[in-house]
Amino acid sequence: MFRIDFHVHTEASDGFNSLEEIIRYARKIGLNGIAVTDHDIITVKKNIVFDDGFIVIRGVEVSSKQGHIILLDVEEAPPKNSDIWEIIDYAKEIDALIIIPHPFDFLRNGIRRLAWDIPADAIEVINSGSIFDFFNKKARRLAEKRGIPMVAGSDAHMVEEMGYAYTIINASISSPEDVLDAIRKGLTIPYGGRYSVFKKIKRKLLRLT
């Protein structure tokens, strides 16, 4: 099985670890790939396939006026605070993959009711960083009713937060393009759950030091 975390942040935005540390930890816990989705910046300039088959997908979590949206396989980040419909149009022009992260988690800038209307290739139905499981359950109901593929992500800002949620790709994977194609075809199985609130407290305390 190919296991990939589609929602990871590095020190380039508001994470605590370098890309190298994240890749090393991801391998350690048995992941086969990650998508780097730093806030409003493209940290990974191109998709990467390592000799051992580990895959890194370039992405961005865009802070739109209406909330967060993830784009995968994108070269340039849309401007922060752009209207979300402009971001969707941009994504379609460049054939980027659109994921709606934590749609109903207002504590994490979810787009909430707009998630029922916005075109998307996948919906994040498990976000390890959501405090309340209700947010994830509501996201799953949204994906089921809209008939949109489901993914899971840790939303990790520290390496210790990785591994609590990831997506299993039910297809043969040898390239980033295979991963993106599998999402669009719905060959995904979201797996995992939320990490302890104590990890969130630890991260908050580290920001104060």
N, C-alpha and C positions, 0 to 999 in steps of 0.2 A: 504494500500500500504506500502511496505517496502522500506524505503528511506535510502540509504547508500552513504557516501562520500568515494571514493576509493583512495583519494590522500591527505593525511594529514601529516604534519611534527610537531614534538615535539622539546622540548629544548635539546633532546639527540643529535640532529644534528644541524640544523640551524633555528629551530623554537624558539618561545619565551615562550611557555606555557608547563606545565607539562601534562602528559597523563591524570591525574585526572581532571585537568582544562578543557582539551579538551572534555573528555567524559561528564562532567557536562554541558558544553556549547552545545554540540551536542544534548543532551537530551532536553535542554531548547528550542532549535529552531526546535524541532520536527523530528530530524533524529533518525533512528532506528539502525544505526551502522556506523562504520568507518573502514577504513583500514589504519593502521599506516605505512607510507612509508618513514621513515627517510632515509637520504642519506648514503648509504654504511654501514649501521649498522642495526642490528635487535634489535629494542627496545622492542617489545612485543614478549616474548619467546614462547608463545602458543596462539592459538585462544581462545577467551573468550566469553561465553554466560552468561549474568547477569540474575538475577531472573526476571527482567521485560522484558526479551527478547532482550535487547540491545546486539549487537554483535560487537566484536573487532577482526579484522583479522590481523594477523602478516604479514608484508610485508617489502619490501625494494625498494628504488629507486637507482638503480645501476648506477654509473658514469663510463660507458664504454669508451673506446678510441673513439668511434664513436658518443657518446651521451647517453642520459638517457633511461633506460628501467626499468619498474616496474615488480617485481616478488611478487606474493601473495602466502601465505601458504608455507613459506620457513624458515628453521631452521637456516641456515648459509648464510651470505652475501658473494657473490663472491668478490674477491679482486678488489679494485678500479683500474680503468684504464685497466681492462682486455679487450680483444677483444670481441666485442659483440657476435660473433658467438660462442665463448667459453661459454659465459653466457647463450646463448640459449640452447646449448648442455647440460649444467649443469641443467637448468630448466627442460628440458625434462627428464633427468635421474631421478629427484626427483619428477616429476609430479607437479611442481609448475605452477601456472597460470601466463601467460605472458600478460602484458598490455603495449602497446606503448603509452607513455604519450606525449602530446604536440608535435607531430611528426615534424611539419614544423616550429615551433617557434625556430628560431636560437638564440633568446635572452635567451632561457631557455634550451639550449643544446638539442634540438630535434635531432633525428637521420636523419631527412630529407629524402633524396631519398631512403635510406635503408629501410624506412617504407614500400616501395612497395614490398620488398623481404623477410623481416624477418618473420618467423612463429610467429603468435600471437593468443591469445584467445580473445583479445578485443583491441579496439583502443579508446583512450580518445579523444572524439570529441568536448567536452566542457572543457576547462581549464579556471577557473576564473581568473587566474593570467596573462593570455596572454594580452598584451597591445592592440593588434590589433585583431579584430574579424575575419579578413581574415585567420589567422592561424587556428582557429577553423573550419571555413567553409571548408577549404582545407582538414582538417583531416576528416570531415564528408564525403566528396567526396571520399576520400581514402577508408574509411570503406565501403561505398556503392559499390564501384567498386570491392573491394576485397571480399565483402560478409562476412565481419568480424563483430561480435557483437560490439555495441557501448556502451561506458560508459562516465560518466562525473565526474569531481572531482574539488574541490576548489583549490587544491594545496596550502592549507592554511599553513602559517607560524605563524599566530596569530589567536586567536579564532574569532576575529571580521571578518576575511576573510572567515569563514565557512558559509555554507548555501546558497551561491550564485550559486553553482552548486552541483548536486548530481545525483545519479542514482536510478531510481525507478525499483524495481525488480517485475516483473509480474508473481509471483509464491508464493506459500505458503512457508514461511521461518521459521524454528525453530532451525537452526544450521548454523555454518559457512560453512559446507559442502554443505548445500542447496544453499547458496549464490554463492559459486564457481561453482556449477553445473548449476545454472541458467545462469551465465555468459557464460559458454561454450555452453549452448543451445540457447543463444541469447535472453533470456527472460528479456531484459533490455531496459529501456527507459531513455536516457540522458536528463537531465532537468537543466535549468538555463542559466546563462550567466556570463559575466565578472564583477568583482568588480571595483570600482572607482580607477583611477590612484592615487588619493589622499591617499588611503590606502597603496599603494606601497611606496609612498613618506614618509608616517608616519613610515613604517617599516625601510626604509633606514636611517631615522633620528634617530630612536631608536638604530640602530647599532652603531651610532657615539657617543652615550652617555655612 
